[in-house]
Amino acid sequence: MPRGQYTNAERKVRITKFYEKHRRMPSFRELCTLAGYTSTNAAMRLVRKLEEERFLERDHTGRLIPKHLLGAVRILGLVEAGFPSPAEEELSDTMTMDEYLIKNREATYMLRVKGDSMKDAGILEGDMVVVERTDKAREGDIVIAEVDGAWTMKYLRNKQGRFFLEAANKKYAPIRPREGLSVGAVVRAVVRKY
C-alpha cells in the first residue's frame, strides 16, 4: 500500500499497537511514519480528528494521551452470582474500560499489589489497583498512605478524631502513626487477570 493510503481505522490500529509496545504515545514524527504521512502538518490534522472522535486527548501539559485505545466492549446484561437462572443475552450498551475505571485521567495510575494485608477486601498479591491521586479521602476508603515515612495500602479509619490505618486481614494490627500520616491516593478499582 502506498504511503498515506491507510484508512483511519488502520491508523488507529497502528497507533494502538505502538502504544501497547512502547507504553507511550508516538511523537509527531513517529505518527507520520505510522500513518503513512511525510508531513507533520498531516499528522497534526490526524491528531485533531482523533481528538474530535475521542480516541486521543491531551493532558494538562499538552502531551497526547490515549482516551479510548482499547475500544468499547459490549455490555450484554447481568449474570447471576447467587442461584442459577436462565441466561438472557441482551445488548444493553457499550463501554470502554477507561470510562468504567477512570474519572480523572491525569490523576490516575496503577500499582501492583505486594502482600496479603488486604485479602479480605478482595485485593490479592499480584493484583493491579487503579488509584486516583488525592489528599481528600473519607473514613472507610482504601487508601495509599505514607505513615511514619513508609507507604502502604490500607483502610483509612478515624477514632475520636485520630486517623489510623487498618488492614483487611486479621493477622495485621492497625497502624497508628507516631510521626505522621498522609494520604497520597484513593483506590478506585482492582484489576485481576485469570
N, C-alpha and C positions, 0 to 999 in steps of 0.2 A: 504494500500500500504506500503510495507517495506521501512525503511529509505533509502535514497539515490536513490530511484526509481522514483523521479519526473522527468518529461521531462523539457527541458529548457523553453518551453512555460509556463508550470505550475510554474516554479521557478520565471519567470518574473512576472506572475500574483501575486504570493505571495509577492514578493518584492514591487510591486506597491501597494498592499493593505496595507502592513506595512507602506510605505511612506505616504499614504493617511490618515492612522490612527494616526501616530506619528509625521508627518510633518518633518521627518528627515530620513536619510538613516540608515539601520541597521548596527550595528557593525559586525566585522567578526564572533564573537561568535554567535550573533543573526542570521547572514546569514547562519551559519552552521545549525541552527535549521530550518530556513525557507526552505533551500534547501534539507534538509534531510541528511546532512553530519555529520560525527563525528569528522572530522579533519579540522582545519583551513587552512591547505595547500590546501585541496579540494575547500574550499571557495575562496581562493586566485586565484586558477586556474579558477574558475567560473567567478570571477570579471574580470580577464584578457580577458576571452572570451566575456563577456558582454561589455567590453570597445571596443573590436575589432568590435562588432556589433553596436557600438554607442548607446547602451541602457543606459550605465553609463559612467561617466567621472570623473576626479579628478580636484579639484580646485587647486589654487596655493600653498596650504598647504599640498596637497596630500589626502585630505578627499574626499570620494566618494560623488558625486552629481548626481542627475538624469539628463539624457540627453533627452531621448525620452520615458519617462514612460507612457505618455498618448497615444502613438502610433500615427500613421498617420491618418488623416481624408481625405476623398476623396474630391477633387475639381471637381464639376460637371458642371461648366460653369458659365454663367452670369445670373443675374436676373435684369429685367428692373425696374428701380426706377422712371421712367417717365411714358410714355403711355404704356399700356399693349401690350405685343407682345406674339406670340406663344412660349410656353415653349420648350426648346431644352435641353435635358439631354445628356451631353457628358462628359465622364470621361476624364479630361484633365491632371490630375496629382494628387498626394497626398502630404500632407504637415502636419507637426506637428505644434501645436500652438507655441511651443518653437522656431521653425525655423522662424515662421512668426513674432513673437513679440520680440524675444531676439537676439541681436547681440553680446553682451559681458556679458556672464552669471555671471561672478564674480562681475561685477559692477552693476548688475540689481537687483531691488527689487520692491515690490508693496506697495502702500499706499492706504488706504481707504479715500475717499473724504468726507470732512465735510464742509457744507456751499454751497452757491449758486453763489459765485462770478465768476465762470467760466461757467455758464449755457449756455451762448450764443456761447461758443466754443464746446458745446455738452458734457460737463463734469458736471454731476449732483451729488448731495449729495447721498452717498451710493455706487457710482461707485468705481471701483478699477483702479488706474493708474499704468502702468508699467513705471518705471523710471530708467534711467541709470545715475549712479554717475559720475559726471564730473564737472570740473570747467571751461570747454570750452563750452560756449553757444553762439549762434548767436542772434542778434537782431530779434525779432519775435518769438523765441522759447517759448514754455510754460515751465517754469522752477519751480523747488523747490528752493526757495532762502531764505537766512537769511537776514532780513533787520532790522537794529537797534535792534538786539537781539531777534527777533521773526521770526518764519518760516511761509512761505505761498507759495501758488501755484498761479502764475500769468504769463502773457506775459512779456517777457523782452523787454524793449523799450530803445531807445537811442535818445536823442535830444541834439544836439550841443555838443556831446561828453560826456554827462552826462546820466548814466543809471538810469532807474526807472522801476517800475512795474505797469502793467495796467491790470485791471480785464476785464472779458468778460461779464460784466453786468453793465449797465449804472448807477445803483444806488450806485456804488462804485467809489470813486475818485481814481486817480492814486496815487501810493505810491512813494514818493520821499524821499530817505534816508537822514536822518540828520547826522547819525554817520557812517553808512557803509552798503554796500550791497554785499553779496557774494552768488554765485550760487553753490548749492550742487549737483543738478541733473537736467536732462532734461527729460520731459515727452515724452515717445516714443509711448504709446498706452493707450487706455481706454477700460476697460472690464466691461460689464454690463450684469447682468442676468435678464431675464424677468420672 
